[in-house]
Amino acid sequence: MKFLVFIAFLPLIISIEESTKHPFEHLGSYQQSDDVSKEYFYSGNIHATWLKAAELCEIFGMKLLTFNDTKEDENFRTKFESFFDGRDSFIFIGANTTESGTKTNWNWMNGEKINFDIKWGKKQPNADENNEFCLCFDEAKPLLYHDISCDEKCPFVCHEEWHYKKMKVKVSGSAL
């Protein structure tokens, strides 16, 4: 009897397990170099504060979105601006500052300074109420940067980074 009950619930257990593996929508990928690529994921209906968004990315083995250089930044903004157009007001990414209203003193979550010119939206950063320490995208075309309060609840983008090692394999002998 217990065995039959277990079998009856097995499909339900499998479907729940499969659906909790990854709750984010896959946006696409970026080949940074021959041995490094990134996969981008959008939180969709999951809205969180900036810190909680970072935690959620970490729970699923990812990081809140960061860019390594201008090329990756421009590639992402160009490739996905149509996807984000009209979806939500703001989309959190993995950068912040300690100086509200600054145009230049922004850092990635790992502490590294952003090493390219940030493409700000109109009248940005505006340090509204002197409380905007987190970086996000504004959903309007073109996809540009906006400063925002870290306590806002917004959707966000996570990324996985994959590093590949090249190996030489020597095959010898006969297959027969």
Order of alpha helices (4+ residues) and beta strands (2+ residues): alpha-beta-beta-alpha-beta-alpha-beta-beta-beta-beta-beta
